[in-house]
Amino acid sequence: MQEFGSIFVIGGWILLVIFTGILVKYIANEKKEISRKIVHIGIGPVVPLAWSLGIAKDTAIITALLITIGLFINNQYKFISAFENVARKSWGTIAYGISITTLLILLWPEHPAAANAGILTMAFGDGLAGLIGAELKTNSWIVFGQTKSIAGTATMFISTCIVLLIVSNISSTDINFLQVILISSIASSLEQLGPFGIDNISVPIGTAYSWLFFVGN
């Protein structure tokens, strides 16, 4: 019964994020990327929420897998366009679901801090980098057909630093300045290489395992 209640809470959060993304899409229709980024950022906290609620590994994996299948179907048929209204061809939303499922399989519940560091870096770091990088006009460059900028990359790096410090504090894990810089640099570098949205896999998994390597748990 407690497990059912926890799933209900997580499902409610996901529905709230989706509803907000759809609402913003119609309010700010001229800025279509915003609604997708709201969903992108909003889904990230599902993992620490599952952690705090004590969701069992099997339940977490099955839930993440079902969501990933739903994202794949939506990518093909665009039932909820707020997920896919990006101008370029991208498998990013599906990759996002795959990365969450993969980290749950590999790291849950033995290394929840590492899993959270990876997912939240993807959610907030990459999500905010896309928004701020598009709004602030700074020097930019092209990597595998994607435009990257000083503003976006700096946002990714700073956001990752903040995420790592928050995860460290919540999990009571010691992390020093050099470790934060190293992991944030790795995450920011991986975010540069994201054709077709594959950075939604490389960034969270790379960040999680960098956390394990440098921090140790």
C-alpha positions as CSV (number, residue, x, y, z in Angstrom):
1,M,0.0,0.0,0.0
2,Q,2.9,2.4,0.8
3,E,4.5,1.5,-2.5
4,F,1.3,2.3,-4.3
5,G,1.1,5.6,-2.6
6,S,4.7,6.5,-3.6
7,I,4.0,5.6,-7.2
8,F,0.9,7.8,-7.0
9,V,3.0,10.7,-5.8
10,I,5.5,10.3,-8.6
11,G,2.8,9.9,-11.2
12,G,1.1,13.0,-10.0
13,W,4.4,14.9,-10.3
14,I,4.9,13.7,-13.9
15,L,1.4,14.7,-14.8
16,L,1.9,18.1,-13.3
17,V,5.1,18.6,-15.3
18,I,3.4,17.5,-18.5
19,F,0.4,19.7,-17.9
20,T,2.7,22.7,-17.3
21,G,4.6,22.0,-20.5
22,I,1.4,21.8,-22.5
23,L,0.1,25.0,-20.9
24,V,3.3,26.9,-21.6
25,K,3.3,25.7,-25.2
26,Y,0.0,27.4,-25.9
27,I,0.8,30.5,-23.8
28,A,4.2,31.1,-25.3
29,N,3.7,29.4,-28.7
30,E,6.3,31.6,-30.4
31,K,9.0,30.1,-28.1
32,K,8.3,26.4,-28.7
33,E,11.6,25.2,-27.1
34,I,10.5,26.5,-23.6
35,S,7.7,23.8,-23.1
36,R,10.1,21.0,-24.1
37,K,12.7,22.3,-21.6
38,I,10.1,22.6,-18.9
39,V,9.4,18.9,-19.3
40,H,13.1,18.1,-19.6
41,I,13.9,19.9,-16.4
42,G,10.8,18.8,-14.5
43,I,11.3,15.1,-15.1
44,G,14.7,15.1,-13.4
45,P,13.4,15.5,-9.8
46,V,11.5,12.2,-10.2
47,V,14.7,10.3,-9.3
48,P,15.4,12.1,-6.0
49,L,11.7,11.9,-5.3
50,A,11.8,8.1,-5.8
51,W,14.9,8.0,-3.5
52,S,13.2,9.9,-0.7
53,L,10.1,7.7,-1.0
54,G,12.1,4.5,-0.8
55,I,10.8,3.1,-4.1
56,A,12.0,-0.5,-4.7
57,K,14.4,-1.2,-7.5
58,D,12.1,-3.4,-9.6
59,T,9.3,-0.9,-9.3
60,A,11.5,2.0,-10.2
61,I,12.9,0.2,-13.3
62,I,9.5,-1.0,-14.5
63,T,8.1,2.5,-14.1
64,A,11.1,4.1,-16.0
65,L,10.9,1.5,-18.7
66,L,7.1,2.1,-19.3
67,I,7.8,5.9,-19.4
68,T,10.5,5.3,-22.0
69,I,8.2,3.2,-24.1
70,G,5.6,6.0,-23.8
71,L,8.2,8.6,-24.9
72,F,9.1,6.4,-28.0
73,I,5.5,6.1,-29.0
74,N,5.0,9.9,-28.5
75,N,8.1,10.6,-30.6
76,Q,6.6,8.7,-33.5
77,Y,3.0,10.0,-33.3
78,K,3.4,13.3,-31.4
79,F,0.4,12.8,-29.1
80,I,1.9,15.3,-26.7
81,S,3.8,17.8,-28.9
82,A,5.3,19.7,-25.9
83,F,7.8,16.8,-25.7
84,E,8.9,17.0,-29.4
85,N,8.4,20.5,-30.7
86,V,12.1,21.0,-31.5
87,A,13.1,22.2,-34.9
88,R,15.8,19.5,-35.4
89,K,15.5,15.8,-35.6
90,S,16.2,14.5,-32.1
91,W,15.8,11.3,-30.1
92,G,16.6,13.2,-27.0
93,T,13.5,12.5,-25.0
94,I,13.8,8.8,-25.7
95,A,17.5,8.9,-24.8
96,Y,16.5,10.7,-21.5
97,G,14.2,7.8,-20.6
98,I,16.9,5.2,-21.5
99,S,19.5,6.9,-19.4
100,I,17.2,7.0,-16.3
101,T,16.3,3.3,-16.8
102,T,20.0,2.4,-17.3
103,L,21.1,4.2,-14.2
104,L,18.4,2.6,-12.1
105,I,19.5,-0.8,-13.4
106,L,23.2,-0.2,-12.7
107,L,23.2,1.9,-9.6
108,W,19.9,1.7,-7.7
109,P,19.7,1.5,-4.8
110,E,23.4,0.9,-4.0
111,H,24.6,4.2,-5.3
112,P,21.7,6.6,-5.3
113,A,23.9,9.7,-5.0
114,A,25.7,8.9,-8.2
115,A,22.4,8.2,-10.0
116,N,20.9,11.5,-8.8
117,A,24.0,13.4,-9.7
118,G,23.8,12.1,-13.3
119,I,20.1,12.6,-13.8
120,L,19.9,16.0,-12.2
121,T,22.9,17.3,-14.1
122,M,21.1,16.3,-17.3
123,A,17.9,17.8,-16.2
124,F,19.1,21.2,-14.9
125,G,22.5,21.6,-16.6
126,D,21.5,20.7,-20.1
127,G,18.0,22.1,-19.7
128,L,19.1,25.5,-18.6
129,A,22.0,25.6,-21.0
130,G,19.6,25.2,-23.9
131,L,17.4,28.0,-22.6
132,I,20.0,30.5,-21.5
133,G,22.3,29.8,-24.5
134,A,19.5,30.6,-26.9
135,E,18.6,33.8,-25.1
136,L,22.0,35.3,-24.5
137,K,23.9,36.2,-27.7
138,T,27.5,35.1,-27.1
139,N,30.2,33.6,-29.3
140,S,29.1,30.2,-30.6
141,W,30.4,27.2,-32.6
142,I,29.1,24.2,-34.4
143,V,29.7,20.6,-33.1
144,F,28.2,17.8,-35.2
145,G,25.6,20.1,-36.6
146,Q,24.6,21.6,-33.2
147,T,25.2,25.2,-32.1
148,K,27.0,25.6,-28.8
149,S,27.8,28.9,-27.2
150,I,29.8,30.4,-24.3
151,A,26.6,31.3,-22.4
152,G,25.2,27.8,-22.8
153,T,28.4,26.0,-21.9
154,A,29.0,28.2,-18.9
155,T,25.4,27.6,-17.8
156,M,26.0,23.8,-18.1
157,F,29.2,24.0,-16.1
158,I,27.8,26.2,-13.3
159,S,24.5,24.3,-13.0
160,T,26.5,21.0,-12.8
161,C,28.6,22.4,-10.0
162,I,25.5,23.5,-8.1
163,V,23.8,20.1,-8.6
164,L,26.9,18.2,-7.4
165,L,27.0,20.3,-4.2
166,I,23.3,19.8,-3.5
167,V,23.5,16.1,-4.0
168,S,26.6,16.0,-1.8
169,N,24.7,17.9,0.9
170,I,21.5,15.8,0.7
171,S,23.4,12.5,0.7
172,S,25.9,13.6,3.3
173,T,28.8,12.8,1.0
174,D,32.1,14.6,1.2
175,I,33.1,16.3,-2.1
176,N,35.9,18.8,-2.5
177,F,36.4,21.7,-4.9
178,L,38.6,19.8,-7.3
179,Q,36.2,16.9,-7.6
180,V,33.3,19.3,-8.4
181,I,35.4,21.0,-11.1
182,L,36.6,17.8,-12.6
183,I,33.1,16.2,-12.8
184,S,31.5,19.4,-14.0
185,S,34.2,19.7,-16.8
186,I,33.5,16.1,-17.9
187,A,29.7,16.7,-18.0
188,S,30.2,20.0,-19.9
189,S,32.5,18.2,-22.4
190,L,30.0,15.4,-23.0
191,E,27.2,17.9,-23.5
192,Q,29.1,19.3,-26.4
193,L,28.8,16.0,-28.3
194,G,25.1,15.6,-28.6
195,P,24.0,14.8,-32.2
196,F,20.4,13.5,-32.3
197,G,20.1,14.0,-28.5
198,I,22.6,11.3,-27.5
199,D,24.0,13.6,-24.9
200,N,20.9,12.7,-22.9
201,I,22.6,9.4,-22.4
202,S,26.3,10.3,-22.3
203,V,25.9,13.2,-19.8
204,P,23.9,11.4,-17.1
205,I,25.8,8.2,-17.3
206,G,29.2,9.9,-17.7
207,T,28.4,12.2,-14.7
208,A,27.2,9.3,-12.5
209,Y,30.3,7.2,-13.1
210,S,32.6,10.3,-12.8
211,W,31.0,10.8,-9.4
212,L,31.7,7.1,-8.5
213,F,35.3,7.4,-9.7
214,F,36.2,10.7,-8.0
215,V,33.8,10.7,-5.0
216,G,33.6,6.9,-4.5
217,N,30.0,6.2,-3.6
